[in-house]
Amino acid sequence: MKTAVPCYYHLDVEVSPERVGQVRRILAAHLRYWDLDTLVEPVCRSAEMLLTAIDEHATDKNTSIEMWWNGQHLITAIGENDSELRPDPDLRGCFEHLAAISDGWGCCAVDNGSKVIWFSQRARAGDREPLVPVAPAPSLREFLQVPREVPATALAGSGTGVLEGAR
């Protein structure tokens, strides 16, 4: 079952080819800890592609990664500090991948000229166990024999004496 408790994770990292794999494992561990196993592969694959693009194209390799889980959506944001990094044809495949695998994605500029690329994943209802119809349980009346008549001697002990002559 998906947790409804909001969760947040932040990681600052200097991107290198060795660190990309380490960051993938760190993000996967946090997603599993949050009980979001079904989101591990798409989120980690997308983050890995973005980190690899930053490693190949940016001059400033310092990057911030943040993940927010609100109980329904996981938003992952990767902020790079290179104001010189501009979208180019080499990054087109990365953005196409984000568009295909995410529920939403975007890029926004920060005041210092750097950019934040974010994408979101929804925890789909199909990820949970499906409801199975259950056959109705038999009624207790079918198996328990309820006495139709109460013996007068049982009622005589109650002290009311009203029903003693009814029999």
C-alpha positions, 0 to 999 in steps of 0.5 A: 500500500502506498504511504500517504505521509508526505516525504522529501529528499534532497541530495547535492552531488558533483556529477561524474560517470561513477557518481551517476550509478551511485545516485541511481542506487541512492534514489532507488533506496529512498523510493523503496523506503517510501514503499514506491517500488513500482516507481523505482525503474522509471524515476531512476532511469530518467534521473540517470539520463539527466545526470548523464546529460549534465555530465557530458554537456555542462561545465559546472557539474554541481547538481541538486536532486530533490524528490517530493512524495505527496501521497499521490505524485512523486516529483523529481527535480534536478537542478544544474548550476551551469548557466551555459547549458542550453538545450541542443539536439543531443539532449532531445532524446533525453527530453523525449524520454521524459515526456514518454515516461512521465506524467508531466515534466518541465524546465524552469530557469532560476534567478542565477541563470541555472535551470531545474528540470523536473518530472512527475510520476503518479502512483497508479491505482493499478499498482495496488492489489485488485479487489476480488469479489467475495461470495456472501457468507451464509446467514446464521439463521440457516444453521442455528435453530432458534427456539420458536417456543419458550418453556413456561418454566424458564419464564417462571424464574423471572418473577413476572408471571405474565406469560405462565398461563400463555402455554 
